[in-house]
Each structure stands twice: as C-alpha cells, then as structure tokens.
Amino acid sequence: MSPDWIRRFKFARFTFYIRFAEKPNLRGFLGSTIRGGLGHALKRVTCIDRTMACSDCTGRFQCPYFYIFETCLLYTSPSPRD
C-alpha cells in the first residue's frame, strides 16, 4: 500500500539548470551525478530531523526522500533476458 502523498502526487515537467562550482570530472556518470544532486537537494528541503538516520526516523513513511531514495525493493520482477 502506498502512502497517501504518492496517490495524490501530480507529475510536472521541469527544466533544471546546473551550475558547477568547479569543472566536473564525470567520465560517463552524468546520470548518477544528477540523481545524487537531486537526492541531496530533496533531502535538504524535506528532512524533519537531520541528526537521525533515515531508517530510524519516525516520519520516514511520509517522507518523499525516503520513498524515492531509501526504500528497498520488496520484490523483483523477472529479467527480460529470462
């Protein structure tokens, strides 16, 4: 069962402009770098207690950051190669 906020979640299109403090050395990891930056920003604006680990937080089941970045898969789907 999904948390209430995920059922009410509305999708939108956004344009992001990224300004690096120094020249990035990405070497093929642009997607991971952007995901990490978005995760860091989301956690910064949604975290209710930065002194606590996400897994111990009482608000984790209502937290968008936890839902997107910290939950594990409950099951795995079959590989398309199987």
N, C-alpha and C positions, 0 to 999 in steps of 0.2 A: 504494500500500500504506500502510495506516495504522500509526502507531506502536503498540506493544504496549499502552500505557496506554489508548488510545482504545477498543480492543476489549474491555478489561476494565472500562470506565467504567460506573458504575451511576448511574442517574438518581434524583433525590430531589426532594421538594418542600420549599421553604424559604420562610420569611416573613422579610422584611427590614424593619427599622425604620430610617428615615433621619433623622438629626438634623443640620440645617444649622447651621453656626457663625454664620451671619447670614442674613437673609431672602433667599431665592433670587430671581433675576430670570430665569426660564426662558423665558418668551414662546413656549411651544409646543415647547420642546426637552427635555421631561422624559425621554423615552426615551434620547436621546443623552447626557444628563447622567447618568442611572443607569448606562448602559453604560460610560461613561467612568470613573465611580466604581468600578464592579465591576472593570474592567480594571486600574485603578491599584492596588486592593487585592490582586488576584490576582498582579500582577507583584511587589508588595512581599513577598508570602509565598513566591513560587516562584523568584525570581531568584537564581542562584548567583553572579553577578558583575555588580554594578550599575555598574561602571566601563566596561563594554563594551556596544556596541550589540547589540541582539538578533540582527541579521543576521550579526554576526561571532562570536557565541557558539558554543562547541563543544557546548553542551548544548541547543541550540535545537530539535533534532528530538525530544527527550524532554520538552520544556517545555510545560505546558498553556497558559501565557500566549501563547507564540509561536504555538502551533497555533490558538488561538482568535482572537487579535488581530493577528498579524503576517503570517500566510500570505496569499498572493495566490491568486486562483482560477486553476486550471490550465486550465480550460475554462469556457465559458459555455453555459448552456442556452438554447434558443430562447425568445424573449419570448412570453408568452401572447397578445400582440397580433399576432404574425406569422402 
